[in-house]
Amino acid sequence: MYKIVQTQGGVCLADGFFADGVSAGLKPNGAKDMAFIYSESLCEIASVFTTNKMAAAPIIHFKSKGSFETNFVLVNSKNANAITGDAGVEDIKDILQTLSQEVHHPIMSSTGVIGVRLPKEKIIAGAKLFDLSKKEPHSAAKAIMTTDTFSKEIALRVELADGSSFNIGAMAKGAGMINPAMATMLCFITTDADVSANEMQKILNDTTAKTFNAASVDGDTSTNDTVLLLANKKSGAYNATAFHEALHTIMHFLAREMVRDGEGATKLVTYEVSGAKDDAEAEVAAKALSDSLLVKTALYGEDPNWGRIASTVGASGVACSQESLQISFEDVCVYDKGNIYFDADIEAKASLVMQRDAFTIFCDLGQGKGKFTAFGCDLGHEYVKINADYRT
Amino acid sequence: MYKIVQTQGGVCLADGFFADGVSAGLKPNGAKDMAFIYSESLCEIASVFTTNKMAAAPIIHFKSKGSFETNFVLVNSKNANAITGDAGVEDIKDILQTLSQEVHHPIMSSTGVIGVRLPKEKIIAGAKLFDLSKKEPHSAAKAIMTTDTFSKEIALRVELADGSSFNIGAMAKGAGMINPAMATMLCFITTDADVSANEMQKILNDTTAKTFNAASVDGDTSTNDTVLLLANKKSGAYNATAFHEALHTIMHFLAREMVRDGEGATKLVTYEVSGAKDDAEAEVAAKALSDSLLVKTALYGEDPNWGRIASTVGASGVACSQESLQISFEDVCVYDKGNIYFDADIEAKASLVMQRDAFTIFCDLGQGKGKFTAFGCDLGHEYVKINADYRT
């Protein structure tokens, strides 16, 4: 048995981790735009990166290093260092070189505009402002924001049956799930659990599939998406089941926070697809729903337009039929295997559900036992405004 | 040698075809909402339908009949007769039964709201208003519109070297490429060419892939999408190459008209992808571009944001790299194999291109000889308005 307790401290909760944000003048309004995470001892690393074939320079640089341990991550916002070619990778080496006296195998991570070289001198000057003894996780979380309207942090303490315990903390930024010119999904997780890199990587892969990869704001995939998990093992404690559950809680929370803060989003909608032929088909159907423009605009209009749900599932290519499909908005069934329940009374009840900030749409395909849960948001005028006008 | 001449007459140009639209009271404003196409002799049929597994009752009914010839198509707008189960198919049989004295194996086609039974009595009464001697193609084209802002028609006469000739005419409706609750893509093509059903079907499949299936307003696929091609052979003339070219001209024109009239669209954008590993990969990349929310909102904002183009191609999963990619807005190159040309001068030129109503974005992946051309539109406030508010 174990206990998972939510607490404060973000990426600095785990023993031996430090973090802070500074202002290096990348954001024109003087807001914080560079953050670091430092560990007083070396960390093993697990990572997940974008599948985009135009992966940004920080990702190319990280992958080129092969297997290594680190005690330092440098993050900048406002410039993604993406599609900047070899020069973008050289810029990273030059920047990290200036830190080589203090830290070991530093990692760089970036988010912001694509196709523009990093302002190297500003970043080097910014890095000189870092005070590695600072534990300011909230300041770090603020510094990595782009179009995010709030920072995203969580910290958990895991208490094991033998009295030992370990900690996991995280910060993330999202905004457009992927708006490749302004935003990106970045997530940094720190832990003092005594977990090996291999074990962490396995758990991280599994958890990413069910959390960040189940979340969609606009269905695009950025050049910079990054999840980094650093373990310095200082607690000496570990339990795989507890670690897996705590990591899932953290990443599930952050994925939902990112969608909730999606560009222009006013609603967080969960799509629980069940009864698919298998889990893979459930995932296809659930993601088709969370990505459909017609579904997203109906959500924004608070219109319980179940026909768009049915049609989107039908168009997704998974096994389904109108004779076996069931659709509910929370506990309000609107369509049940050929029976259309959609009279004025049901419509009123379904409309009430849709006026909530967050709710679940259940969709049972009646074909098998496959299931998947995806998170999405609505698409309203603000999304168009942010994405059409962002450079002006 | 042959000559293709654009002319008037829509679906009534081909010899022996008649058409008209009537008002049956389905549209609350009294606009025309039912159309027919009648041929004085029986027609062979080629058809393409939606791949949506929730295909609407008219499609289920058509497919259940196996191979047949017809001389009559009845089309209604405002109600899609989709996801209405066996009852929806029975409704069609009841309606068509009332026409059985006058016409042979009539076909029904519907577009409009999903999940509502057809107003059978109104449609039967509407069908009694049809005058089969009328040649009013424009009235028919108007009657099948939903959120379309203009009707879509074209007619071609094909003059062969031996002095013989045949005609092809068509009408279509689009709006949301697929807005499953209000719109659908329907296209009806009539010809007096002496072409066999098998040959027509082959040519129709090939042409559909390069025209309607290359067009996207919102990336969804309706429950009702239908292309019907009817040939009564009355001209006695035929030439396969000329027929293929004329059909391509017709469907290419209508596909572009549909995108130009996409819900809320202000721009018609052509994506010419070349240099892909093969044609299939070029198609994936081109369609990813025409479907990307981030690209579509940048178009609306007239922002020559080439980073979104590059990132979308990278995310589409096709073979590509920043070292071999080239991007141009018409003749303005913005990115060339690692060279970012995007200074203020180029940005100004690219912005001018984007202010046009229609333009082409060229994207060469530098991987092989695969190519594909897709059509798309921008996504602006009107799209959100139409789709969020449409039932209120």
Interface residues (C-beta under 8 A of the other chain):
Chain A: T50 T51 N52 K53 M54 A55 A82 I83 T84 G85 V113 I114 G115 V116 G176 I178 N179 P180 A181 D218 G219 D220 T221 S222 T223 S292 L293 L294 T297 A298 Y300 G301 D303 N305 W306 G307 R308 A310 S311 T312 V313 G314 A315 G317 V318 A319 C320 S321 Q322 E323 L325 Y335 G338 I340 F342 L379 G380 H381 Y383 V384 K385 N387 A388 D389 Y390 R391 T392
Chain B: T50 T51 N52 K53 M54 A55 A82 I83 T84 G85 D86 V113 I114 G115 V116 G176 I178 N179 P180 A181 D218 G219 D220 T221 S222 T223 S292 L293 L294 T297 A298 Y300 G301 D303 N305 W306 G307 R308 A310 S311 T312 V313 G314 A315 G317 V318 A319 C320 S321 Q322 E323 L325 Y335 G338 I340 F342 L379 G380 H381 Y383 V384 K385 N387 A388 D389 Y390 R391 T392
